[in-house]
Amino acid sequence: MAYQAGRQRSQPRPVPESPEAQAYLQDYATLLDAVPFPSVVFDHRWDVVLSNAAFQTLFGGVGPHPTAMPGDNFLRFVLFHPDAATVLGEHEASWCLPMLAHFAAAVERDGQDRGLQSIRRDIAQDPIMEAAYRHGLPHWIRAVGQDAVQHDGAVRPLIHPDPRWGRTDCRIVDETPKNLQDMGYTRMTLVLRETRRDAPPPRRIVRTRLGGTHLRVV
């Protein structure tokens, strides 16, 4: 449900000031919870504003993290949470690199934003992530083309905790109405697909001494 009350957050969740906008978000949260697929609303820093029960179920098994919980900041979860690869299949190529590409575009548009600067500093503190951002990402974009970094319409692998889904695919759908756009928000829905994928060989997750996750290859 909206705002996931009662959980510890590293930063306050972004909330519009006007009563009309808050009322709209409250009603939109009711709509979101009626959607059977994981759906989330986040701002330009990927700070989560709303998420539905299906989204929380998908990521309900991940362990605690001080700054990278999926219900707090989705970009930080993808990049920094050590459990991200247990839910996001083909984590590096299908999720990390596209998200890094979106982050790079956001920094180019608004490099003075403090929230984006904070994420950029965290990337810089991880030598492998920094190398991926500076050198691997441009090479990857040239190799796969600009269309590959788009979220809307992309089909990406998931590992759902519900055995009825298990290892499957989702299609990412950007369905952001004008009112959310005007607030600076984006809605992303992960439409689960019936076609199952054959399980690939286990991927080795390289962890730091503090429990972080490194990109292994680019």
VENQUISUL-V156288 format. One record per pair of residues at least 4 apart in sequence whose C-alpha atoms are under 7 Angstrom apart, sorted by sequence separation. I is the first residue (numbers start at 1). GAP is how many residues later the second one is. D is the distance in Angstrom with one decimal. If there is no record, write none. Layout:
# VENQUISUL-V156288
I/GAP/D, I/GAP/D
This chain:
# VENQUISUL-V156288
18/4/6.4, 19/4/6.0, 20/4/6.2, 21/4/6.2, 22/4/6.2, 23/4/6.3, 24/4/6.0, 25/4/6.0, 26/4/6.7, 27/4/6.5, 28/4/6.1, 29/4/6.2, 30/4/6.7, 31/4/7.0, 42/4/5.0, 43/4/5.5, 51/4/6.2, 52/4/6.5, 53/4/6.1, 54/4/6.2, 55/4/6.5, 56/4/5.4, 65/4/5.9, 68/4/6.9, 69/4/6.3, 70/4/4.9, 73/4/6.3, 74/4/6.3, 75/4/6.2, 76/4/5.5, 77/4/4.9, 84/4/5.9, 85/4/6.1, 90/4/5.5, 91/4/5.2, 92/4/4.8, 93/4/5.7, 94/4/6.7, 95/4/6.1, 96/4/6.0, 97/4/6.2, 98/4/6.4, 99/4/6.1, 100/4/6.1, 101/4/6.4, 102/4/6.3, 103/4/6.2, 104/4/6.2, 105/4/6.3, 106/4/6.0, 107/4/4.4, 113/4/6.1, 114/4/6.1, 115/4/6.6, 116/4/6.1, 117/4/6.2, 118/4/6.4, 119/4/6.3, 120/4/6.2, 121/4/6.3, 122/4/6.9, 126/4/5.9, 127/4/6.1, 128/4/6.2, 129/4/6.1, 130/4/6.1, 131/4/5.6, 132/4/4.3, 133/4/5.3, 135/4/6.6, 136/4/6.0, 137/4/6.2, 138/4/6.3, 139/4/6.2, 140/4/6.1, 141/4/5.3, 144/4/6.1, 150/4/6.8, 162/4/6.0, 176/4/6.2, 177/4/6.3, 178/4/6.1, 179/4/6.5, 180/4/6.4, 181/4/5.3, 207/4/5.5, 208/4/5.1, 16/5/6.1, 42/5/5.2, 43/5/6.7, 64/5/7.0, 68/5/6.2, 91/5/6.2, 92/5/6.2, 112/5/6.9, 131/5/6.5, 132/5/5.7, 141/5/6.1, 160/5/5.9, 161/5/6.2, 176/5/6.5, 180/5/5.1, 181/5/6.5, 207/5/5.3, 208/5/6.5, 16/6/6.2, 42/6/4.2, 78/6/5.8, 85/6/5.2, 111/6/7.0, 123/6/5.8, 124/6/5.0, 160/6/4.7, 180/6/6.6, 207/6/4.8, 32/7/6.9, 41/7/5.9, 42/7/5.2, 70/7/5.2, 77/7/6.5, 123/7/5.5, 159/7/5.5, 160/7/6.1, 206/7/5.9, 207/7/6.3, 41/8/5.5, 42/8/7.0, 68/8/4.8, 69/8/5.5, 159/8/4.4, 205/8/6.8, 206/8/5.6, 41/9/5.0, 68/9/4.4, 107/9/6.7, 158/9/5.9, 159/9/6.2, 40/10/5.7, 41/10/6.3, 158/10/5.4, 176/10/5.5, 206/10/6.9, 40/11/4.3, 59/11/7.0, 157/11/5.9, 158/11/5.4, 176/11/5.0, 39/12/5.9, 40/12/6.6, 68/12/6.2, 157/12/4.2, 158/12/6.6, 175/12/5.8, 39/13/5.8, 68/13/5.6, 156/13/5.5, 157/13/6.2, 174/13/5.9, 175/13/6.5, 38/14/6.5, 155/14/6.5, 156/14/5.5, 174/14/4.9, 40/15/7.0, 155/15/5.5, 156/15/6.4, 173/15/5.8, 174/15/6.5, 38/16/4.5, 39/16/5.7, 65/16/6.9, 155/16/4.3, 172/16/6.7, 173/16/5.2, 37/17/5.7, 38/17/3.9, 78/17/6.9, 79/17/6.0, 154/17/5.6, 155/17/6.3, 172/17/5.8, 173/17/6.5, 36/18/6.3, 78/18/6.2, 153/18/6.0, 154/18/5.4, 172/18/4.8, 33/19/4.7, 153/19/5.4, 171/19/5.7, 172/19/6.3, 32/20/5.6, 33/20/6.0, 63/20/6.9, 152/20/5.4, 153/20/5.7, 170/20/5.5, 171/20/5.1, 29/21/6.5, 62/21/5.7, 151/21/6.1, 152/21/4.9, 170/21/5.1, 171/21/6.6, 152/22/5.1, 170/22/4.3, 48/23/6.0, 169/23/6.1, 170/23/5.5, 48/24/5.2, 75/24/6.7, 169/24/5.5, 47/25/5.8, 48/25/5.5, 168/25/6.7, 47/26/4.3, 48/26/6.8, 2/27/5.5, 46/27/5.3, 47/27/6.7, 168/27/6.6, 169/27/6.8, 1/28/6.4, 46/28/5.6, 168/28/4.6, 46/29/5.8, 167/29/6.3, 168/29/5.5, 167/30/6.2, 1/32/6.5, 100/33/6.8, 13/34/6.9, 14/35/6.4, 13/36/6.5, 101/36/7.0, 97/40/6.6, 3/46/6.3, 3/47/5.8, 2/48/4.8, 101/48/6.5, 1/49/7.0, 2/49/6.1, 1/50/6.1, 1/51/5.2, 98/51/4.7, 1/52/6.2, 10/56/6.6, 10/57/5.9, 94/62/6.1, 9/63/6.9, 90/67/6.6, 89/68/4.6, 88/69/6.4, 89/69/4.8, 45/70/6.3, 88/70/4.9, 89/70/6.1, 45/71/6.1, 87/71/5.7, 88/71/6.2, 87/72/4.7, 86/73/6.7, 87/73/6.3, 136/82/5.5, 129/85/6.5, 128/86/6.4, 129/86/6.1, 132/86/6.2, 128/87/6.3, 58/102/5.9, 58/103/6.4, 92/123/6.6, 82/129/6.5, 82/130/5.4, 81/131/6.5, 82/131/4.8, 80/132/6.2, 81/132/6.5, 80/133/5.9, 44/140/6.5, 43/141/5.9, 44/141/6.6, 43/142/4.4, 42/143/5.5, 43/143/6.2, 41/144/6.5, 42/144/5.5, 41/145/5.5, 42/145/6.6, 41/146/4.3, 40/147/5.7, 41/147/6.4, 40/148/5.5, 39/149/5.7, 40/149/6.4, 39/150/4.2, 38/151/5.8, 39/151/6.3, 37/152/6.8, 38/152/5.4, 37/153/6.1, 37/154/5.6, 37/155/6.7
